[in-house]
Amino acid sequence: MKFAVILFPGSNCDVDMYHAVIDGIGEEAVYVRHDETSLEGMDAVLLPGGFSYGDYLRGGAIAHLAPIMSEVQRFAEEGKPVLGVCNGFQILLESRLLPGAMRRNEGLHFICRTVTLKVEEADTMFTTGYDKGEHIRIPVAHGEGSYYCSEDQLEELQEENRILFTYDDNINGSVGSIAGITNEQGNVLGMMPHPERAVEKLLGSDDGLRLFTSIVKQWRENHAATT
């Protein structure tokens, strides 16, 4: 399986994503620059964390206008897996690939520590490696990570089982303690915590590894069904 790690000016978690794929799950990964216009040959897209374009205006506001994002839009519409983490989540929101918006953290402090998440849904292409209701340890590092959506949008996310992860302790004031959501098709996931930084027990947790293996498992099952 071949993963595209999208690079924007200011990305700083791209190497972590690359490492998670290459060394964590033994799959193929390549870097794709923000000014490229093709994702030909790719099976999944990863939008890493960081401060794309310096987070001018707000997180992801400029990055979503980059040439590669038109291709990411097409890729997502075809039902292929797209994962946006931290700044990548912000970019997905700005691109309208996911509903809602990001606000500054409650208390206006940058938060950088490992937190506990609850797996709300285990029957998705991103979470088959987990058990529903399981609690996992994943690092966060953000200042603008308080997820916001309208009451109608929250109700829709809940009714459609599109909230995959919530914070045990709502560290940033997110609506519904939301840490990660998917689109209607279930192939686009945005989350503020960093699973790519939790793929080795040596670093404190390998709970993030199962997210990547879940993607591969789904891809292999789909690939086998069409060949």
C-alpha positions in Angstrom: 0.0 0.0 0.0 1.3 3.4 -0.9 0.8 6.5 1.3 1.2 10.1 0.2 2.5 12.4 2.9 1.6 15.9 1.8 4.2 18.6 2.5 3.2 22.3 3.0 5.6 25.1 3.9 5.6 24.9 7.7 4.7 21.2 8.0 6.7 19.7 10.9 5.2 16.2 11.5 5.8 14.9 8.0 8.8 12.8 9.1 6.7 11.3 11.9 4.1 10.3 9.4 6.7 8.8 7.1 8.3 6.9 9.9 4.9 5.5 11.1 4.3 4.1 7.6 7.7 2.9 6.7 9.0 1.6 10.0 5.8 1.2 11.9 3.7 -0.8 9.5 6.2 -1.7 6.8 4.3 0.0 3.9 5.4 2.4 1.2 5.3 6.2 1.7 6.4 9.2 -0.5 6.4 12.9 0.1 4.2 15.0 -2.2 4.7 18.7 -2.3 1.9 21.3 -1.9 2.5 22.6 -5.4 2.1 19.3 -7.1 -1.2 18.4 -8.8 -1.2 14.6 -9.0 -1.8 11.7 -6.6 -1.5 9.1 -9.3 -0.6 5.7 -7.9 -1.4 6.6 -4.3 -3.7 4.5 -2.1 -4.0 6.8 0.9 -3.3 10.5 1.8 -1.8 11.8 5.0 -2.0 15.5 5.9 0.6 16.0 8.7 0.6 18.5 11.6 2.6 21.6 11.8 2.1 25.3 11.0 1.3 25.4 7.3 2.1 28.8 5.9 2.7 30.0 9.5 -0.9 29.5 10.4 -1.5 33.1 9.0 -5.2 34.0 9.2 -5.9 30.7 11.1 -4.8 27.1 10.9 -5.2 25.6 7.5 -6.7 28.8 6.0 -4.0 29.2 3.3 -3.0 25.5 2.9 -6.4 24.5 1.7 -5.8 26.7 -1.4 -2.6 24.9 -2.4 -2.7 23.2 -5.8 -2.5 19.7 -4.3 -5.7 20.1 -2.4 -7.8 20.0 -5.5 -6.4 16.5 -6.0 -7.0 15.6 -2.4 -10.6 16.6 -2.8 -10.9 14.3 -5.9 -9.1 11.5 -4.0 -11.6 11.8 -1.1 -14.6 11.9 -3.4 -13.4 8.6 -4.8 -13.7 7.0 -1.4 -10.0 6.6 -0.8 -8.6 7.1 2.8 -7.5 10.5 3.8 -6.1 11.2 7.3 -5.5 14.7 8.6 -3.8 15.2 11.9 -3.7 18.4 13.9 -2.9 21.0 11.3 -4.0 18.4 8.8 -7.4 18.3 10.5 -7.6 22.1 10.3 -6.9 21.9 6.6 -9.7 19.4 6.1 -12.1 21.7 7.9 -11.0 24.7 5.8 -11.4 22.5 2.6 -15.0 21.6 3.7 -14.1 17.9 3.6 -15.2 17.8 7.2 -17.8 20.0 9.0 -17.1 22.5 11.7 -14.2 24.7 12.6 -11.3 25.1 15.0 -11.1 27.7 17.8 -8.2 28.6 20.1 -7.9 26.2 23.1 -10.0 27.0 26.1 -7.8 29.0 28.3 -5.7 30.1 25.3 -2.7 27.9 26.2 -0.8 25.7 23.9 -1.2 22.0 25.1 1.6 19.5 24.5 1.2 16.2 26.4 -0.1 12.7 26.1 -3.8 12.4 26.7 -6.3 9.6 27.0 -8.9 9.1 24.2 -12.0 7.0 24.1 -12.6 5.0 20.9 -16.3 5.8 20.1 -16.6 3.7 17.0 -14.6 0.6 16.0 -16.4 -0.3 12.8 -14.6 2.1 10.4 -11.6 1.9 8.1 -9.5 3.8 10.6 -10.5 1.9 13.8 -11.0 -1.8 13.2 -7.9 -2.4 15.2 -9.5 -1.0 18.3 -12.4 -2.1 20.6 -15.4 0.2 20.9 -15.1 2.0 24.3 -11.4 1.3 24.5 -9.2 4.0 26.1 -5.9 4.8 24.3 -3.0 7.1 25.0 -2.1 9.5 22.2 0.0 12.8 22.3 -1.4 16.2 21.5 0.4 19.4 20.5 -1.9 22.3 19.6 -3.0 25.8 20.4 -5.9 26.0 18.1 -7.6 22.7 18.6 -11.0 23.4 20.2 -13.4 21.8 17.8 -16.6 23.7 17.2 -19.8 22.9 15.2 -23.4 23.9 15.4 -25.9 21.9 17.4 -27.4 20.5 14.2 -24.0 19.4 13.0 -23.2 17.8 16.3 -26.5 15.9 16.3 -25.8 14.7 12.8 -22.3 13.5 13.7 -23.7 11.6 16.7 -26.6 10.1 14.8 -24.3 8.9 11.9 -21.6 7.5 14.3 -19.0 9.8 12.8 -17.3 10.8 16.0 -14.5 8.3 16.3 -12.5 9.7 19.2 -13.3 11.8 22.2 -11.2 13.2 25.0 -11.5 11.6 28.4 -10.6 15.0 29.9 -11.8 17.7 27.5 -8.4 19.4 27.4 -9.3 22.2 24.9 -13.0 22.9 25.3 -14.1 21.0 22.1 -17.8 20.6 21.5 -18.8 17.2 22.7 -15.2 16.5 23.8 -14.6 15.6 20.2 -11.0 14.6 19.2 -11.7 13.1 15.8 -14.5 12.9 13.2 -15.1 11.4 9.7 -17.0 12.6 6.7 -20.3 11.0 5.6 -18.6 8.3 3.5 -16.3 7.4 6.4 -13.1 7.7 4.4 -11.9 11.0 5.6 -10.7 11.3 9.2 -9.6 14.5 11.0 -8.2 14.3 14.5 -6.2 16.7 16.7 -4.1 14.0 18.6 -1.1 12.6 16.9 -1.3 8.8 16.3 2.0 8.9 14.3 3.8 9.9 17.5 2.4 6.8 19.3 3.8 3.9 17.2 6.5 2.7 19.6 6.3 1.7 23.2 9.8 3.1 23.7 8.3 6.6 23.2 5.5 6.0 25.7 2.7 4.4 23.6 2.1 2.4 20.5 -1.7 2.9 20.6 -1.5 5.0 17.4 -0.1 2.1 15.4 -3.4 0.3 15.1 -5.0 3.3 13.3 -2.5 2.8 10.5 -2.8 -1.0 10.4 -6.6 -0.5 10.3 -6.2 1.5 7.1 -4.0 -1.2 5.5 -6.4 -4.0 6.6 -9.4 -2.2 4.9 -7.3 -1.5 1.8 -6.2 -5.1 1.5 -9.8 -6.3 1.9 -11.1 -3.9 -0.7 -8.2 -4.7 -3.1 -8.9 -8.5 -2.7 -12.6 -8.0 -3.4 -11.9 -6.2 -6.7 -9.2 -8.5 -8.1 
